[in-house]
Amino acid sequence: MWEILLYTRKDCCLCEEMKEIVRKVAGEFPLDVKEIDIDSVADLQEKYGSEVPVLFINGRKAFKVRVTERELKKRLKRLRKEAVASSG
């Protein structure tokens, strides 16, 4: 299972697009999705204010502003392949 952390903000059309992509991909991959509104945490607002949405996979920044369904699936497939290789 992959931990997805999505930094967003209210009234952000790009954030809504990325959330929809994550929802679609979650039907095919085991994802634990958490969403944080950066405007509720001053440090996050300062750090990511001009980059939202920002998507982290297992604690590593993977995408900012835009991601396609294809790109996210490709990244998760690569991570799955790497996990299998390292465990075997």
Buried (B, 14 or more C-beta within 10 A) or exposed (E): EBEBBBBBBEEBEBBEBBBEBBEEBBEEBEBEBEBBBBBEEEEBBEEBEEEBBBBBBEEEEBBBBEBEEEBBBEBBEEBEEEEEEEEE
